[in-house]
Amino acid sequence: PEAKARLDKVQEGAPKDHDVWALRLQLAGAFGEAPLDVVKRWHAADPDSADCMDLLADFHRSRGEFAEAAAWAERALAINPRLFNSNMILLQAEQ
């Protein structure tokens, strides 16, 4: 509980910090949080995060939701064209 409270406080002061969100995502299970819920909160806090959009694209790909995956991948790559998952999703969509 103390670690979660500290991380919550750090996130309040840096709601768009990629590293803080990545740490939160890695600790989601230990905190009893669903990883997708963390990613959705990340997107709400920082809707322009290409890394978050890349994760959303990969999530939809993993569920077989290829149109949604491609849409998120395109948005992510418009910001950062070097994202591996999003590039792979679009390559698969072209085949």
FENTA-V565107 format. One record per backbone hydrogen bond with DSSP energy under -1.0 kcal/mol. CO is the residue of the C=O (numbers start at 1). NH is the residue of the N-H. E is the energy in kcal/mol with one decimal. If there is no record, write none. Layout:
# FENTA-V565107
[[CO	NH	E] [CO	NH	E]]
This chain:
# FENTA-V565107
[[1	5	-2.3] [2	6	-2.2] [3	7	-2.5] [4	8	-2.7] [5	9	-2.0] [6	10	-2.3] [7	11	-2.6] [8	12	-2.0] [9	13	-1.4] [10	14	-1.1] [14	17	-1.8] [17	21	-2.1] [18	22	-2.7] [19	23	-2.2] [20	24	-2.4] [21	25	-2.5] [22	26	-2.1] [23	27	-1.9] [27	31	-1.9] [28	33	-3.3] [29	32	-1.2] [34	38	-1.7] [35	39	-2.4] [36	40	-2.5] [37	41	-2.1] [38	42	-2.5] [39	43	-2.6] [40	44	-2.1] [41	45	-2.3] [42	46	-2.5] [46	49	-2.0] [49	53	-2.1] [50	54	-2.4] [51	55	-1.8] [52	56	-2.3] [53	57	-2.6] [54	58	-2.2] [55	59	-2.5] [56	60	-2.3] [57	61	-2.3] [58	62	-2.4] [59	63	-1.0] [60	65	-2.7] [61	64	-1.7] [64	66	-1.4] [65	69	-2.4] [66	70	-2.6] [67	71	-2.1] [68	72	-2.3] [69	73	-2.6] [70	74	-2.6] [71	75	-1.9] [72	76	-2.5] [73	77	-2.8] [74	78	-1.5] [76	80	-2.7] [80	83	-1.2] [83	87	-2.2] [84	88	-2.6] [85	89	-2.4] [86	90	-2.1] [87	91	-2.2] [88	92	-2.5] [89	93	-2.0] [90	94	-1.4]]
